[in-house]
Amino acid sequence: MVHCGGNAREAVISLGTSPGGTVDIDVAVVGAGFSGLYMLHRLRGLGLQARVFERGTDAGGTWFWNRYPGARCDIESVDYCYSFSSELLAGWTWTERYAAQPEILRYLGHVADRFGLRRDIQFSTRVTAARYDGAGNRWLVSTDTGEVVAARYCVLAVGNLSSVQRPDFPGLGSFRGEWYHTAQWPASGVDVQGQRVGIVGTGSTAIQALPQIAKRAARVHVFQRTPNYSMPAQNRPLPPGELRQVLGGYPARRRMAEESDAGVPVAPPERSALEVTPAERRRKYEAGWQRGGINALSYAFTDFFTDEQANFTAQEFAREKIRQIVRDPAVARALSPVHHIGTKRTCVDTGYFQTYNHDHVGLVDVRRSPITAVTPRGLATTAREYGLDVIVFATGFDAITGALLEIDIRGRDGLPLAAKWAAGPRTYLGLCVAGFPNLFMITGPGSPSVLSNMVVSIEQHVDWITGCLEFLGNQGLDRIEASAGAEEAWVRHVNELAGATLYPQAASWYVGANIPGKPRVFMPYVAGCGMYRQECGAVAERGYQGFLLGAGSSAQAARTGSGS
Ligand code: N01
């Protein structure tokens, strides 16, 4: 009997117990965000006994933790949601074009309630290790509560941006004020009314948070190392009539998103930025800017991500916008990025650049004068000390691999995942890893993941894993492992695709550049959701091509997915 706690409904589930005293289940799922919740729902549909482990006190993943002021999605709400249930779609009302964090968290809570998911989620429980036991063909999943659960399959639904990154400035312990990381923001909020606030970082998070924080703070210093491009969200309320209209044509809209590059229902561009006149280019960029959103400029022309000159035209447009918005030319210059636009995640804002026009908001260039220490009174750079009451670290994440490697994962013959990935992540389809049988990751490295609408990608991965487990069950099999050859070919394919774009040139978290010592490997799959969906579908149709399949623990029982 297992008691599921947290602030969720109290629930008790019965599970089989193996002779060694460990609990035996079919599938262990790590994480109860968008991916873990849907995975659990589908596993139940297969009649499998699953348990989800979640470190938070409730469901929501990213949206549970990132409660900083201004947090909202940068994909339109009507697309940033599940599509698997038409009743769920019809039963939920999005109130804004881009939903704010509280609304998305309520939505995920609603999903958990509607499908009775909480009874199989063990909250406030961090998975610390997962070890493949070859003899028993099962994963032994250990938690920080001291429990060990044995599961035939293990699904890592830990999110791409969940391993918090905070620079190790000396002196933090001496700071007399309060400090917070945006991804560990207190549920009770932080009142910055009349306070002197320092924000470290100018990524998507800080760009959303600054305008909100500046509304209440007496003084804000933004410590910027690298400026970023940001598109206006053009957020607005979503009238019920418009929502009804969207839902009326939803299946076609979703199909378009699934077949698109970025997982959004936008028609792909048809022309190069360089084959149109400057006036036509400007007209397209301006229309995108007015429409707003993350793809405001990137969907204008075919060669945005592949041609330096084409990309430059969009950069120039974005920099011109900054110069138009920010009154002080020196501040505008300092806020103007120089990297290829889109090669670091493009930000989406509501009033970010405008906020620098307020007298109480200042920009500190920490590229020129790096932060040296946190002092009892604030932050010190090589140039001076800034007196602060509150420090906000909007310093990001150890992206894509960080949350996976926080767990001590060991595959066949005790091989640590960290050792296997010492030179960068290697996967087959971003779903599985050679040497790690029966282990799946949702939106792992080598899949479109962060380059796409995460919910579209999550649904596709969960559906693929569900189909795979169903196939294995129907065939009397219970063992699947990516072959080394298929993995090698996939890694090469992913790298070749990325190498044909401008992406790898930027010092971004996509390549791990924000984490000292992290191998520089461009991690996502760049050819888009539609192409990727086809590749995964073809692998399944060919009897799980590139996988070794088997029954029980016997290596001899393994056979290769047909066609590989
Ligand atoms: O993190 P980031 P984020 N000294 O890594 C700076 C998603 N997201 O939390 O660029 C000084 O982008 C760092 O500087 P630099 C989205 O995918 C989505 O903002 O490394 N500065 C950078 O400016 C996004 O991309 C939404 O030179 C330091 C900042 O901290 C991803 O999450 C909203 C520093 C970190 O920026 C991560 O965004 C929010 C140091 N020692 C986030 N260390 C949506 O809209 C780091 N920095 C859905």
Boltz pocket constraint, residues with backbone or C-beta under 6 A from the ligand:
constraints:
  - pocket:
      binder: B
      contacts: [[A, 72], [A, 73], [A, 74], [A, 75], [A, 161], [A, 167], [A, 200], [A, 201], [A, 202], [A, 203], [A, 204], [A, 205], [A, 206], [A, 208], [A, 223], [A, 224], [A, 225], [A, 226], [A, 345], [A, 348], [A, 366], [A, 371], [A, 394], [A, 395], [A, 396], [A, 397], [A, 450], [A, 507], [A, 509], [A, 514]]
      max_distance: 6.0
